[in-house]
Every structure is written in structure tokens, then in C-alpha cells.
């Protein structure tokens, strides 16, 4: 991968943050047709955002990595309820 500029890293982070679309989809009734559209969009954004993880630079390795933890389900869970 070429150099990951801060601007590109921010765009990738925005892509990764859109994983929240999964949460919106889960709140909809199971038979709601919008669920599949939201889940597909979240997966597409995650694929694009994760491409910066292996950049070898701080913005990709550390900053985007923190977003990736949430997508992969590895982030610490809030134990307060």
C-alpha cells in the first residue's frame, strides 16, 4: 500500500465507523427489508476501511486498528449494562 495520508486515514475511519449500520439493522424487525441493505452497506464500508490496517504507518496500524477491534468484536465490552 502507498503512504497513508492523514486525510485518507480519516476517510477510512469514517468507513469503519459506518459499522454502526449493523446496530441500526438489528433494531429493525426481522422481516424488515431494510435490514439486508444496511448489513450489506456496513460490510462494504468495513472492507474498504480495513484496507489501511496493513499500511505500516501509525495512522493505519494504530488508529484504524482501534476501529477494527470493534468491527471484529474484539473491543472491550462495557460491563455497566
PyMOL commands that set and color helices and strands:
alter all, ss='L'
color gray80, all
select helices_A, chain A and resi 6-17+20-27+34-52+58-71
alter helices_A, ss='H'
color red, helices_A
deselect
rebuild
show_as cartoon
